[in-house]
Amino acid sequence: MQLSEIRDRIKAGYENVREVEANGDYFFMYRDEEKFPFATIVTSDNDFDSVSNLSREGFYRINIGIDKATFHSLFGSVPAKPGIGGYVDSGIDFTKENQLFPHPFYGSMYWVSMVNPSESSYPQLKGFLDYAYEKAKRNYEKA
């Protein structure tokens, strides 16, 4: 899937989604939420995160916050250190395309990632996006 296609699907598929662009990366927020995106797309390496080698032409990584139970059912056997960056040294190839993996830095907060998803992977990602969007909406409406 092209970057523009997945961005368009997120914006069109959910009501009241606001896309914020910063340094070529995209943050998907519910309404006027400012701090907590329900999904992000990163398009380049930076000083903090270069494990997916996104400096390659046309590469991006989608990141989505999911629920704890689903995360553990998917990655419970993957060894991780506690805290931010817990999956960086787990042995996962974070550069591999179209493969779901724990977010290298925010996996401990139940975020999943995929580099350059294919059309066949979108139904799984859509399920995760549905959950993340509904959670963001509930949190917004509580505030």
C-alpha positions in Angstrom: 0.0 0.0 0.0 1.2 3.5 -0.8 1.6 5.9 2.1 -1.1 8.2 0.6 -3.5 5.3 0.4 -3.3 4.3 4.0 -3.5 7.9 5.2 -6.6 8.4 3.1 -8.2 5.3 4.5 -7.7 6.4 8.0 -9.0 9.9 7.4 -12.0 8.6 5.5 -12.8 5.6 7.6 -13.3 7.3 10.9 -15.4 10.3 11.9 -13.7 13.4 13.4 -10.1 12.3 12.7 -7.5 15.0 12.5 -4.2 14.3 10.8 -1.3 16.3 12.2 1.9 16.3 10.1 5.3 17.0 11.7 8.6 16.6 9.9 7.0 14.3 7.4 5.4 12.0 10.0 1.7 11.7 10.6 -0.3 11.6 13.8 -4.0 10.6 13.8 -6.0 12.2 16.6 -9.6 12.2 17.6 -11.1 15.7 17.2 -8.9 18.3 18.9 -6.9 15.9 21.0 -3.4 17.3 21.2 -1.3 14.7 23.1 -2.4 11.2 22.3 -2.7 9.9 18.8 -4.4 6.6 18.2 -2.1 5.8 15.3 1.0 7.3 13.7 2.9 6.9 10.5 6.7 7.6 10.5 8.4 8.1 7.2 12.1 8.7 8.2 14.7 7.8 10.7 15.6 10.2 13.4 18.1 10.4 16.3 15.6 8.5 18.6 14.4 5.8 16.2 16.2 4.4 13.2 15.6 0.6 13.7 13.3 0.3 10.7 15.7 2.0 8.3 13.0 4.3 7.0 15.6 6.3 5.1 15.0 3.9 2.2 12.9 5.5 -0.6 9.2 4.9 -0.2 9.4 3.2 3.2 7.1 4.1 6.2 6.0 2.4 9.4 2.5 2.5 10.7 2.1 2.3 14.5 -1.2 1.6 16.3 -2.0 1.3 20.0 -3.9 -1.9 20.8 -5.3 -3.6 23.9 -3.1 -5.5 26.4 -4.8 -8.9 25.9 -4.4 -8.8 22.1 -0.8 -7.6 22.3 0.1 -10.4 24.7 -1.6 -13.0 22.5 0.5 -11.8 19.6 3.8 -11.2 21.3 3.7 -12.7 24.8 6.6 -15.0 24.0 8.9 -12.3 22.6 11.5 -11.3 25.3 11.5 -7.7 26.1 13.1 -5.4 28.6 10.7 -3.2 30.7 10.1 0.3 29.6 10.6 2.4 26.5 12.8 0.7 24.0 12.1 -2.7 25.5 11.9 -4.5 22.2 14.9 -2.9 20.4 17.2 -5.8 21.4 14.6 -8.6 21.1 16.0 -10.0 17.9 13.1 -8.8 15.8 13.9 -7.5 12.3 12.2 -4.1 12.4 13.1 -3.5 8.8 11.0 -6.3 7.3 8.1 -5.2 5.2 4.5 -6.4 5.8 5.2 -8.1 9.1 3.5 -7.1 12.3 5.8 -6.6 15.3 5.8 -4.8 18.7 6.7 -1.2 18.4 10.4 -1.2 19.0 10.1 1.6 21.6 6.5 1.7 22.7 5.7 -2.0 22.6 5.6 -1.9 26.4 2.6 0.4 26.0 0.9 -2.2 23.7 1.7 -0.5 20.4 2.2 -2.6 17.2 3.9 -1.6 14.0 4.3 -2.7 10.4 6.6 -1.4 7.7 5.0 -0.9 4.3 1.9 -3.1 4.8 0.4 -4.8 1.8 -3.3 -4.8 0.9 -3.6 -8.3 2.3 -2.5 -7.0 5.7 -4.9 -4.1 5.8 -7.9 -6.1 7.4 -5.7 -6.9 10.4 -4.5 -3.3 10.7 -8.1 -2.1 10.3 -9.2 -4.2 13.3 -6.4 -2.6 15.3 -7.3 0.9 14.0 -11.0 0.3 14.9 -10.0 -0.5 18.5 -7.5 2.4 18.8 -10.0 4.9 17.4 -12.8 3.8 19.7 -10.5 4.0 22.7 -9.4 7.5 21.7 -13.0 8.5 21.2 -14.1 7.2 24.6 -11.1 8.9 26.3 -11.9 12.2 24.6 -15.6 12.0 25.6 -14.7 11.3 29.2 -12.5 14.3 29.5 
